[in-house]
């Protein structure tokens, strides 16, 4: 979508799930803004051990970690009964 919008000189403003959109935003030349929801931040604190937070007017993903750089909170996984569960759509072999 970002590439198509760029072809027509339109801005892009991803919203919700800000941690997933962070990497996309960093490589989108026509980025206008990334919607950063405070309520999502509260949820992110429950699900992830740590995550990149905005500092001043800047926000950057972790550059020294693979993928999105996010690690699920083990305690929360256990409380929700997700520990050891296999994704039925993409099972591990």
C-alpha positions as CSV (number, residue, x, y, z in Angstrom):
1,X,0.0,0.0,0.0
2,X,2.8,2.4,0.9
3,X,4.4,1.9,-2.5
4,X,1.1,2.4,-4.4
5,X,0.5,5.6,-2.4
6,X,4.0,6.8,-3.1
7,X,3.4,6.3,-6.8
8,X,0.5,8.8,-6.6
9,X,2.4,11.2,-4.2
10,X,0.1,10.4,-1.3
11,X,1.1,10.2,2.4
12,X,0.9,7.0,4.4
13,X,-0.2,6.9,8.1
14,X,-0.3,3.4,9.6
15,X,-2.5,3.1,12.6
16,X,-2.8,0.6,15.5
17,X,-0.3,-2.2,16.2
18,X,2.4,0.5,16.3
19,X,5.3,-1.9,17.1
20,X,4.6,-3.9,13.9
21,X,4.4,-0.8,11.8
22,X,7.6,0.7,13.1
23,X,9.9,-1.1,10.6
24,X,7.6,-0.3,7.7
25,X,7.5,3.3,8.7
26,X,11.3,3.5,8.7
27,X,11.5,2.6,5.1
28,X,8.5,4.5,3.8
29,X,9.5,7.8,2.1
30,X,6.0,9.1,2.0
31,X,5.3,8.5,5.7
32,X,3.2,11.2,7.4
33,X,2.9,9.8,10.9
34,X,2.7,6.5,12.8
35,X,-0.3,6.6,15.1
36,X,1.0,5.8,18.6
37,X,-1.8,4.8,20.9
38,X,-1.3,5.0,24.7
39,X,-3.8,2.2,25.3
40,X,-1.8,0.0,22.9
41,X,1.4,0.8,24.9
42,X,-0.2,-0.5,28.0
43,X,-1.1,-3.7,26.3
44,X,2.5,-3.9,24.8
45,X,3.9,-3.8,28.3
46,X,1.9,-6.9,29.1
47,X,2.9,-8.9,26.0
48,X,6.5,-8.0,25.5
49,X,9.6,-8.1,27.7
50,X,10.6,-4.7,26.4
51,X,10.1,-2.7,23.2
52,X,11.4,0.5,21.6
53,X,9.8,3.6,22.9
54,X,9.7,7.1,21.4
55,X,12.4,9.5,22.6
56,X,11.5,13.1,22.0
57,X,10.3,13.3,18.4
58,X,12.2,10.2,17.3
59,X,11.3,6.5,17.3
60,X,13.5,3.7,16.1
61,X,13.3,-0.1,16.2
62,X,16.0,-2.2,17.9
63,X,18.8,-2.5,15.3
64,X,20.6,-5.3,17.0
65,X,17.8,-7.9,17.2
66,X,16.3,-10.2,14.5
67,X,12.9,-9.7,13.0
68,X,10.7,-7.1,14.8
69,X,13.0,-7.3,17.8
70,X,10.2,-8.2,20.1
71,X,10.2,-11.0,22.7
72,X,6.9,-12.2,24.2
73,X,6.6,-12.0,28.0
74,X,7.1,-15.5,29.2
75,X,4.9,-14.9,32.4
76,X,2.0,-13.7,30.3
77,X,2.3,-16.6,27.9
78,X,2.1,-19.0,30.8
79,X,-0.9,-17.2,32.4
80,X,-2.8,-17.3,29.1
81,X,-2.1,-21.0,28.6
82,X,0.0,-20.3,25.5
83,X,3.2,-21.9,26.9
84,X,4.2,-24.7,24.5
85,X,1.2,-24.2,22.2
86,X,1.7,-24.8,18.5
87,X,0.2,-22.4,16.0
88,X,-2.3,-24.6,14.1
89,X,-1.9,-22.6,10.9
90,X,1.9,-22.7,10.9
91,X,2.9,-25.7,13.0
92,X,6.6,-26.2,13.8
93,X,8.1,-29.3,12.2
